[in-house]
Each structure stands twice: as structure tokens, then as C-alpha cells.
């Protein structure tokens, strides 16, 4: 991963409360897992998306950045959370909204 890409990822996840690196975009997801992830997250507000199919270097570098092998990849309040299955699990347990709003743990 180049220093420029690392800086770009750092900036994106710090600037936006919810960031999803996905295949496609919120209006036109290009895989079922990305579609599920963006749908789950959008219930709680805006989602900044990054289309990894538009930039192959981003697609590979984000996996290195998070040490996570699959896309989509969600960040909430600057923290890497995981993919669509983890988002679904957090939602089912009632934890996702609190994470997004910053009210978890208390």
C-alpha cells in the first residue's frame, strides 16, 4: 500500500462517521454483500461509499489496510467494523445504531 492510499483511507474514515468500501455505490451496488451492507447502514443516516471496482489499487490496498480479505468493509466513527455479515449481526443484537450514534457502552 502506498503512503498516499493509507493517507486517503485515514482521511476518509476520520472525516465521515460511516464509510463503506464496497463494490459499486449506494445507488448501484454491484454485489449482494455490498447491497446488504449499504442497506443496513443507510437506515441510520448517510453513508460515505468508496467504489473499489472503479479503482483496483484501492480494492487491494483496503484489504491490506484492515487485514480483512473481503469486500465490503465498513468503518464506523473511525473504527473498522467488518463486512455485511458482521453489520447484520450487530443490527440483530441492537448494537449498530448505538455504534453509529456514538452511544455504545454507556
N, C-alpha and C positions, 0 to 999 in steps of 0.2 A: 504494500500500500504506500502510495506516495504521501509525503507530508501535506501536500495540497488537498488530497482527498480526506486525510484524517482531520485537517482543519475544517474542511467543508462539513463533515459529519458532526464534529464537535459543535460547530456553529448552529447547524440545523436543530440538533437535539436540545441545545440550550435556549434557542430563540423561540421555539414552538412548544407549547405544552404537550401536544400529541403529534408524533411523527411516525409515519408508516412507510417503510421501504417496501414497495410492492411491485408486482407485475401489472403494468398498466397504470391507470389513475382512478380516482374516486368515481368519475363519470363512466369510465370504460375499463373495468378490471379485466385482466386477460388471463386469470386463472381462478379456479373456485376458492382456493385458500385465501388469495388476496381479496376476492369479493367478500368472503365471510368476515375477514378481519376488518375491512373498512366499514362494512355494515354494522358490526358490533360497536366499533369506536364512534361512528357518527351519531349514535344515539345520545352521546354525552357532549356533543359540541363539535367544533371544527377540527378537521384532521389535515395536517400538512402531509402530502404524499410525495414520494420520490419514485418515479418510474424507472426501475432497474433495467428494463428491456431497452429503454432509449439510450442507455449508457452502459455497455458491457463492463467497462472498468469499474464502475460503481457497483455493479452486481457482484463482482468478485471481491472487491475491497470491503464491502459492508460485512461480508461473511468473516473476513479476517478481523475487522474492527470489533465484532461482537463474539467471535469464536463460536458462531452458530451457523450450521451448514445450509439452512433452508431459507427461502423467501416465502411469505412476507416476514418482516421484522418490525416490531413495534417498540417505540420508546415513549415513555410517559414521564413527564416532568424531569427530563434529562437522564432517565434510567432505562436501560434495556430491559424489556419485559419478556419478549419471546414472540412466537408466531400465533397463528389463528387458533390452534388448539388451547394454548395457554390463555389467550384472551377469552375464549369461550368458558374455560374452567373458572377464571376469575369472575366473569359475569355471573355464572351459575351460583357461585358462592357469595355473590353480593359484594365483592371486593373491588370491582373495576371502577365503579363510579367514584368511590372514595379516593382511589389512587389518582384518578384524573383530576378530581377537585382538590386534591392535596389534604384530605381529611382523614386518611387512613392512620390507624394506630393510636387514635385518641379521641 
